[in-house]
Amino acid sequence: MSQETMRAITVYGPRDARMETVPKPEATGDMIVARVCRTGVCATDLSIFTGDSSFIRSGEIVYPCRFGHEWAGIVESVGPEVKDFKPGDRIYCDNFASCGVCDACKRGDYMACGHIRSVGTVNCWDGCFAEYMQMPERHTFHLPDELTMDEGALIEPASISYDAFRGVTLTETDTAVVYGTGAIGLISVWLAKYYGAGTVILVGRTDEKLEKGKLLGADHVINNRKTDAVAKIKELTGGLGGSFFVETSGAGAALKDCILAARRYARISVLSFYEHDLDGLPVDPLVLGCLTVVGGAGRYGNAPAVCEIMVKNPVKLTPCVSHHVPFSECLDVFENEDKYHATKIKILVDFD
């Protein structure tokens, strides 16, 4: 490691996150070292901080953990094996790093690597609540000039939303329903409209966030604190129900709603983690409705694909950004989360 240092945040245990001076990574081999410009705060980061993450209970995330996995930055230095990047290039990256040496990696099948390390989470590759990041070239991409650093930091959550749409064809006859008004939910609304759904319905609990959904393509919004969402979805679809659902809230009741509000042969894409196993899941309607339920957590290829959509789509994702916080003050986001909770969609940490 370099003798140079940087500031970074490490979580040592539940509610024990510390900003420390640590060694700055070096650009060796095929590695790229970049100065972080923006980092997004994810619900997973918050659950690592509080200790509520199911991955901590399972042992897949181990303290100490340098968390954070949504970021964009500028290349500072490159290793001698790097071919397509140079200092000054604007970049974004995958949210995982493969080993680069196994047979799967050698043939470019990085998702089949048996030694994957997730950035800032499971089998942790040091994360991006840090002034500098080190990433292999194979997981690094050029940020187009048309996109801002804010948008660059949104590519990772957008790549998760994108996973829900893999293998899906939407037409004017489809009603897409999105549960959850966080960034992944709002981006799912944006993608559903981009891919051609005739009607897009957003379900959430906060009117202000639901209004943001209208800016991104929602035709109807439902506040399920005030309205029976299943009944309203059925009403809006002439009693048929939705044909495509994206569940992003992590609430068990929301997943149950998706099953109950689905028409026959509908697909339900689940993009959220649940802190506890779910009881009372309505399996009979799932079986009788011949529903397809799939999980999505991102994969290699999603990030550049959704980046291309961000360049093409005239509708910008910037309504997802609710807060900008300086890196020097960002521990406050975790230690005093209650004061952000009501209004936050995507909090971005600024380094410049």
Secondary structure as GFF3:
##gff-version 3
##sequence-region A 1 352
A	DSSP	beta_strand	5	13	.	.	.	ID=ss1
A	DSSP	beta_strand	16	23	.	.	.	ID=ss2
A	DSSP	beta_strand	31	41	.	.	.	ID=ss3
A	DSSP	alpha_helix	43	50	.	.	.	ID=ss4
A	DSSP	alpha_helix	54	58	.	.	.	ID=ss5
A	DSSP	beta_strand	70	78	.	.	.	ID=ss6
A	DSSP	beta_strand	90	93	.	.	.	ID=ss7
A	DSSP	beta_strand	96	97	.	.	.	ID=ss8
A	DSSP	alpha_helix	103	106	.	.	.	ID=ss9
A	DSSP	three_ten_helix	110	112	.	.	.	ID=ss10
A	DSSP	beta_strand	117	118	.	.	.	ID=ss11
A	DSSP	beta_strand	132	136	.	.	.	ID=ss12
A	DSSP	three_ten_helix	137	139	.	.	.	ID=ss13
A	DSSP	beta_strand	140	142	.	.	.	ID=ss14
A	DSSP	alpha_helix	149	163	.	.	.	ID=ss15
A	DSSP	beta_strand	175	179	.	.	.	ID=ss16
A	DSSP	alpha_helix	183	194	.	.	.	ID=ss17
A	DSSP	beta_strand	199	204	.	.	.	ID=ss18
A	DSSP	alpha_helix	207	215	.	.	.	ID=ss19
A	DSSP	beta_strand	220	223	.	.	.	ID=ss20
A	DSSP	alpha_helix	229	236	.	.	.	ID=ss21
A	DSSP	beta_strand	242	247	.	.	.	ID=ss22
A	DSSP	alpha_helix	252	260	.	.	.	ID=ss23
A	DSSP	beta_strand	262	270	.	.	.	ID=ss24
A	DSSP	alpha_helix	283	288	.	.	.	ID=ss25
A	DSSP	beta_strand	292	295	.	.	.	ID=ss26
A	DSSP	alpha_helix	302	312	.	.	.	ID=ss27
A	DSSP	three_ten_helix	318	320	.	.	.	ID=ss28
A	DSSP	beta_strand	321	326	.	.	.	ID=ss29
A	DSSP	three_ten_helix	327	329	.	.	.	ID=ss30
A	DSSP	alpha_helix	331	335	.	.	.	ID=ss31
A	DSSP	alpha_helix	338	341	.	.	.	ID=ss32
A	DSSP	beta_strand	346	350	.	.	.	ID=ss33
###
